C-alpha cells in the first residue's frame, strides 16, 4: 500500500547546476513540495548518479569530474533533509551506483573507464577506499546485486553482454561466474536493469536497439536466461540521422507494471508483466524533454520523470488496474537533471 502520510521524499540530482532538489511527495495527491536545494561539493560534472542505502539512512551521489568521488549524505528520518557527511574516492567517472543488500559496500560502473569497482562503506555511512576494480568491461553502464545479495550483474553496453558474478557479502569481492556472460544482439547496447520482486525475473533495457528483454533468473545458480524482447520505439518517428537513446527502466513495487523511457522521442512506454514473467505493451506517452531518469514511488501510485532539457520533473498517476499513466503536474528542478530517486522515510 502507498504511504499516504506525506513521508515519501524525492531526490533529483542535476548536472549543470550541480545540486540536489529535495522534495516531499504527497501520498494522497501526488503533489511535490520543495524542501531544500543542496549544493554538491566540488565542481560540476557530466552526470550525477545516485543510490540509497537499504535502510534508507544514506544517499550517495557520484561526481563524474576529477577528482572522481561520491558525496555521502545522511537522510533525516523525519524531514528527508540531507546532511553532508563527506566525500569518498571513486576509481573512475561512474555512470551508475548501487549499495549492496547489507549496506556495507558501494558498487559502481564506469561507462568511459570500462570497469566496475567495489568500495567499503563505514559505519558512519561514508564511502572509504576502493577495495576491488574489475577492468575490461566495455562501456559498463550498470551494476546491481541480486535481492539475496549473493550475486551481482553488470550491463556492458559496449560488448552487448550482461556479466555474471558471485558476490561475497562479507568481503565485498566479486568473482566471475563459471558462465560469465549472457550475450545479446549486436548493437543492442545493454544499459539498465531491474529485478522483479518475485526474485525469478529480470528486465533489461537496451539503449541502442530500444528493446526491453525479459529474463529468467535462477537465484540458486545466479544465472540469467533471455525469454523475450519487446520494442519501446516510437512508431513512425523520423530520426534524421540521430540514434535511438533508451535511458531508464523501473518496475512498480508489486511487479505488475514496467516502464521504459527513451530520450530522442521523449517518451515513456508502459508494459504489463504477466504471471510467467513475460511482458506486453500497454501504451506509450510523451514526457519531459530528453528523460534520462524515471522513478516509481514506494507505494506504486506515481511515476516521476526528469527531463534533461526541460529542467522539470513530471508526475504521473499510475492506474493500479491498467498501468496507464495520467499527468498530474510538473515541478521545476536544477539544470540538466540526470537522476531521480523516490524514498519512503523509515
N, C-alpha and C positions, 0 to 999 in steps of 0.2 A: 504493500500500500504506500501511497505517497505521504511524505511528511508535509502536513498542511499547517505546521506551526511557524512557517517562515524561516526555518533553520537550515535551509539549503543555500550555500554560498557559491557563487560563480566567480572564477578567476580567469582573466583574459590577459595574456602576455602579448605585448606589441613591440615589434622590432624597431621601427623608426623613431617612436617616442621613448623607447627603452623603459617601459614601465608595465605595471600590472594594475588592471582595473579590478577592484574587489566589489562585488555586487550581491545583494540579497535577492533570492528568487522566491517570490510569494507562492506557496504551495497551492493556494486556492485559485489564484487568478493568473499565474504565470508572469506577473509584472516584475520587472527588475528595478531595484533601488540601489543607487550608488552608496557605497560605504566609505571607500577611500581609494586613492590612487597612490601606488607605491613605486618610487623610482628604483630601478635596478642599479646595482653597483657597477662601476667600470664604464666602458664606452659602448655605444650601440653596436650590435652585431647583426648578422644576416638572418637570424631567427632565434626564437626562444622557446624550445620545447619544455614542457612541464611534466612533473609526476608527483603523485600524492602518496604518502606512506599508508600502509594498510590500516593503521589505527587512526588515520586522518588527523594526526597531530602535526605533521610536517609537510611543507610544499617545497619542491625542488625545481629550479628554473635554470636551464642550460644557457650559457652565453657563448656565442659562436665567433667572437672576435678574440684575438690574442690579448692577454694570456687566457687560454681557454679555461673555463671554470664553471662551477654550479653554485648559484646563490641558494642558500638554505634558510628557510623561514619556519618559525613556529606559528601554527594556526590557533588563534584564540578560540576556545571551545564555546564561548558564549556569543561572540560577535562575528567571528570569522576573520577579524583583522590579523595582519601579518606582523611579526616581529623578526627582524633580520638577525640571524644567528652567526653567519659567517659565510665564507666562500671556500669551497673545496676545489682542488685541481681536477681537470679532466685531461685525458690523453690526446684529445683532438677536438675539432669542431663537431659537436654531436647533434644529429638531427632528431634523436629520439632518446627518451629516458624512461626507465621503469624501475620500481622498487620491488625487491623480491618479497615473497609472502610473509617472511619473518621480519621484514623491516630492517634488516641488517646490512643489505648490500644494494648499491645503485648500479644498475646495468645500463649501458649507453651504447648507441650505434652511431658510427660516423660515416655519413654519405661521402664526403670528399676524401676522408682518410682511409676508407675501405677496411674498416676494422670495428671490433666491439671491445668494450672494456668492462671490468668489474672493479668497484671501489667499495671499501668498507664504510659503513655509517656508524658514527659513535653514538653512545647512549644519549648524548645531548642533541642528536639529530643532525650534526654537522658531518658532511662527507669528508673522509680522510684520503689517504694516498691510494692511488690505483694499485690493485693487487694482481690484476691479470689483464693482458691485452692479447687478442687473437686477430692476426692480420690476414691479408689475402681474402677478404670478403668484399668483392666489388660492389661499391655503392650500397653498403649496409644501411638499410633505411629504417629498420625497427627491430627491437629485441624485447621479448616478453618471457617470463617464466610461466609454466602451466599452473592451473589452480592448486595442484598438490605440492607445488614448489619443489618438484623432483626433476623436472626437465625444463629446458629453455629453447627458444627458437629465434632465428634471425632471418628476416626478409632481406635477401641480397638482390637488389634491383638489377645490378649490372651483370649478374650471372644467371638471372631468371630461375633462382632457386630459393627454397627455404631450408636453412641449415638446422640440423637437429643436434642437441647437446644434452648430456646428463648434467644436472646441477646439484652440487653439494651444498645444502643449506647451512651446514656448519662452517665451511671454509669459504664459500662463495665461488669455488672453482667450477669452470665449465670444461667438460670433456666431450669430444666429438662422439656421437652415437656411431655404432657399427654401420648403420645406414645413415650416412652423414648428411645427405641432401635429398630433398624432393624437387624434381625438375618440372618446370612449367614450359609453356610455349616460347619460342624465340620472340624477343621484344615484348613479352608480357609485362615485365617490369614490376615484380612483387614489391609492395610498398608498406602497407599497414595490415594488421590482422587482429582479430578478437576471438576469444574463447566463448563458446556458448555456456550458459550456466549449468547445463546438463553434464559438462565435463567430457562429452563424447564427440563434439564437433567444433571446428574452427572455420572462420570466414576470412578470406584473404582478398584484399583489394589490390588489383594491379593497375599501376599508373598509366602505362603506355598503351596497353591493349584495351583498357577500360572494361575489364572483366572482373567479376566477383566470383571466386572459387569457393564452393562448399567442400570441406574436407572432413573425412572421418578421423577421429583421434583415438588411438589406443593408449589410454593413460598408463597401463601397466608397462608397455614397452617404450612409450614416449615417441611414437611414430605417427606420421600423418599419411593419409591416402586421399588423393582428389576423388570426389564423387561427381561433381557437376560444375559448370561455369555458366554464368549469365552476364549479358552486357548491360552496362548502365550509360551507354552512349545516348546522345540526343538525336532522335531520328531526323534526317533531312538537313542537319546543320552543315553549312559550308565553311570549312576551316581556313581556306585561303592560305594554306601552307603552314598554319600553326599546328602544333602537335596536341594530341589529347593530353590531359593533365589531371588524372584522378588524384584525390587528395587524402580523404579520411573515411573511416568506416566505424560505425557504432551499432550496438545491439541495445534493445530495451532490457531492463534487468530481468524480466520474466522470459526472455529469449524468444518472444513471439514475432518481433519485427526487427528488421535490419535496415540500416540507412547508409548510403554511399554518396559522397559529393564529388563533383567534377568542376575544375576551375575554369576551363576555357569557355564552357557554356553557362557557368554559374547556376548549376542545377543540383538538386538532391533527388536521388532515386530511392524509393521505398520498396522493400521486399517483405513478403510474408515467409516465415520459417515454418516448414511443415514438420509433422511428427517424426519423419525419418531423417530430418536434418537438411533436406534439400530446400531450395528457396523458389519463390515465384514472384513475378513483378506485381506491384500494386499500382504505383503511379510515379511520375516524375514532376517536380515542381521547381519553379525559379526561386533563387535565393539571393543573398548579398553577393556583390561582385567579387569574383575570384575567392570562393570559400576554401580556405586552407584547412580549417579545423571545424569539427562539429562535436557536440556533446549531447547526451541524454541525461536528464536529471535522475537522481537516485530513485524517485518514485515512479519513473517511467511515463510521466504525464506530458513532459515537454522536451522538445528538441531545440537546441541553440546552434546557430551557425555564425561564424566570424568571417566577415568579408575583408580580405587583404586590401582591396582597392576602394572599399566603401567606408572603412573605419567605423563600421557599425556591427552590432550583433542583432540578428533577427531571432525572435522567439516564436515557435510553433506549438500549438496544442496537438498532441498525438491522440487520434481516435483510438480508444482502447479496444474497440471491436474490430475495426478495419485497418488500423495502422496508417490511415491517411493523415496528412499534415494540414493544419489551418493556421494562417498567420495571426498572431496576437499583437505583435508590436516590434519596434526596433529601439535600440539603445546605442548612443554614441560611446565609443571607447577610444583607445590610443590609436596612433598612426601605424598602419600595416599590422593589424592583429594576426598573430601566427598560431596561437594555441588557445584552447578553451577547456576548462575543467569545471564540472559541477560536483560539489562535495556536500554530503549531508553531515552536519556537525555532530560530533559524538556526544 
